[in-house]
């Protein structure tokens, strides 16, 4: 959707960003007392996401791997947010909860509309476009680099979340006070194509 915005408009909005201080893992009620490793064979931390996982490619979710969660972990939950979206709050690109403590990975393409759950045993929630599944990164041209923050939470209880495909608010509320550890992996993506910009109004259509 945002790929259709002209580069001049993206550049004009370059200062409009939700900010990393708005992502889920920095919320006081989710503050993790410990860290756990989270990685992907497809990209490194703070490295560019391959086009395959974005709106410019196949648009599938990337593979993820993580280490052993802390003792007492009852389930895992994943939230992926765009910290640089030109919106008041980060855009949610994926929600998965109910992952078994020993699952260890999410395969490529696993975050999709799933009905009853992912092959790994979790369930997929609602992204910011109100769809169930992975929302492929789609930053505006000219807006600069966007940070897509993958946040994996180890929880001390199997939390109850209302609704068949809950959104960020419901998951955050359910996880509050139950976080044992969190893993963070950040992928970046941008569209920086140069587009000629004429005088204001030159391209207006009556």
C-alpha positions in Angstrom: 0.0 0.0 0.0 2.7 2.5 1.0 4.8 1.8 -2.0 2.5 4.0 -4.0 3.3 7.1 -2.0 5.6 9.5 -3.9 9.2 9.8 -2.6 8.8 13.5 -2.0 5.9 12.8 0.4 7.9 10.1 2.2 10.8 12.5 2.6 8.5 15.2 3.9 7.3 12.7 6.6 10.8 11.5 7.5 10.6 13.1 10.9 7.3 11.4 11.7 8.3 8.2 13.5 6.7 6.2 16.3 10.1 5.6 18.0 11.7 2.7 19.8 10.4 4.0 23.1 6.9 3.0 22.0 7.6 -0.7 21.2 6.2 -3.4 23.5 9.4 -4.6 25.2 10.1 -1.2 26.7 6.7 -0.9 28.4 7.2 -1.1 32.2 4.7 -3.9 32.7 6.6 -6.1 30.1 10.2 -5.1 31.2 12.2 -8.4 31.0 14.5 -9.2 34.0 16.7 -11.3 31.7 17.6 -11.7 28.0 17.4 -14.7 25.7 19.0 -15.1 22.3 16.9 -14.5 19.2 18.3 -14.8 15.7 17.5 -15.5 12.0 19.6 -17.3 9.4 18.2 -14.8 6.9 19.5 -11.6 8.4 21.7 -10.3 11.2 20.7 -7.9 14.0 20.4 -4.4 12.6 21.0 -5.7 9.1 18.7 -5.3 6.0 15.8 -7.7 5.6 16.0 -9.6 2.4 13.4 -8.4 -0.1 11.8 -11.8 0.0 10.2 -11.0 3.4 8.8 -7.6 2.4 6.1 -6.2 0.2 8.6 -6.0 -2.6 9.1 -9.7 -2.7 7.2 -12.9 -1.7 6.0 -11.2 1.5 6.5 -14.3 3.7 7.7 -14.1 7.3 11.4 -14.8 8.0 12.7 -17.8 9.9 13.5 -17.3 13.5 15.6 -19.3 16.0 16.0 -18.8 19.8 17.9 -20.2 22.7 16.7 -22.1 25.7 14.2 -19.9 27.7 14.5 -19.5 31.4 13.4 -22.2 33.8 9.7 -21.8 34.6 8.8 -20.7 31.1 5.2 -21.8 30.3 4.8 -20.3 26.8 6.4 -17.9 24.4 4.9 -14.9 22.5 6.2 -12.9 19.6 5.5 -9.3 18.6 7.0 -7.7 15.5 6.8 -3.9 15.3 8.0 -1.1 13.0 9.5 1.4 15.3 9.9 4.0 12.4 6.3 3.9 11.1 5.0 7.5 10.4 2.2 6.8 13.0 1.7 7.7 16.7 2.3 4.0 17.6 4.5 1.4 16.0 2.9 -0.6 13.2 2.4 -4.3 14.3 3.6 -6.7 11.6 3.0 -9.9 13.5 1.7 -11.4 16.7 2.2 -15.0 17.7 1.4 -16.4 21.1 1.1 -19.8 22.8 4.4 -21.1 21.4 5.7 -24.0 23.5 8.7 -23.3 25.7 10.8 -25.9 23.9 9.8 -25.0 20.3 13.0 -23.2 19.5 12.1 -21.8 16.1 9.5 -20.5 13.7 10.0 -21.7 10.1 10.0 -19.3 7.1 6.4 -18.5 6.2 5.0 -19.8 9.5 3.4 -16.5 10.5 0.2 -16.6 8.4 -3.5 -16.8 8.8 -3.7 -20.1 10.6 -7.2 -20.7 11.9 -6.2 -23.1 14.7 -2.5 -22.4 15.1 1.0 -22.6 13.6 2.7 -25.9 12.9 5.0 -25.1 15.9 1.9 -25.0 18.2 1.4 -21.2 18.5 -1.5 -19.1 17.3 -1.4 -16.0 15.1 -3.0 -12.7 16.0 -4.0 -9.5 14.2 -1.6 -7.1 12.7 -2.1 -3.3 12.3 -3.9 -3.8 9.0 -6.4 -5.9 10.9 -5.4 -9.1 9.1 -4.3 -12.3 10.7 -0.7 -13.2 9.8 2.5 -11.5 8.7 2.3 -7.9 7.4 5.2 -7.5 5.0 7.4 -4.4 5.5 6.2 -1.7 3.2 7.9 1.6 4.1 7.2 4.8 2.1 9.8 5.8 -0.5 12.0 8.5 0.7 11.1 8.0 4.4 14.5 6.4 5.2 15.4 3.3 7.1 12.8 1.5 9.1 13.6 -0.8 12.1 11.5 -3.9 12.3 11.8 -5.2 15.9 11.2 -8.9 16.6 10.4 -9.3 20.3 10.1 -12.7 21.8 8.8 -13.0 25.3 9.2 -15.9 27.7 6.2 -16.0 30.1 5.7 -17.8 33.4 2.1 -18.8 32.7 -0.1 -19.8 29.8 -2.0 -16.5 29.6 -5.5 -16.2 28.4 -6.1 -13.7 25.6 -9.6 -12.7 24.6 -10.8 -13.2 21.0 -9.9 -15.6 18.2 -7.3 -13.2 16.6 -6.3 -10.7 19.3 -4.3 -7.5 18.6 -1.4 -5.9 20.4 -3.4 -4.4 23.2 -5.0 -7.6 24.2 -1.6 -9.5 24.2 0.2 -6.8 26.1 -2.5 -6.7 28.8 -2.4 -10.5 29.1 1.4 -10.7 29.3 1.8 -7.9 31.9 3.6 -9.2 35.0 4.4 -12.6 33.5 7.6 -11.8 31.5 10.6 -13.9 32.5 12.9 -12.9 29.7 12.9 -11.4 26.2 14.9 -11.7 23.0 15.2 -8.9 20.5 16.2 -9.0 16.9 16.0 -5.9 14.6 15.9 -6.0 10.8 15.9 -2.9 8.7 14.4 -2.0 5.3 14.0 1.1 3.2 12.9 2.3 -0.2 15.3 5.0 -1.3 14.6 5.3 -5.0 15.1 8.9 -6.3 12.1 10.4 -7.9 12.1 13.8 -9.6 10.0 16.4 -7.9 8.7 19.4 -9.8 7.2 22.7 -8.6 4.4 22.3 -6.1 1.1 21.8 -8.0 2.9 20.8 -11.2 1.4 17.3 -11.1 -2.0 18.3 -10.0 -4.9 16.7 -11.9 -8.2 18.7 -12.2 
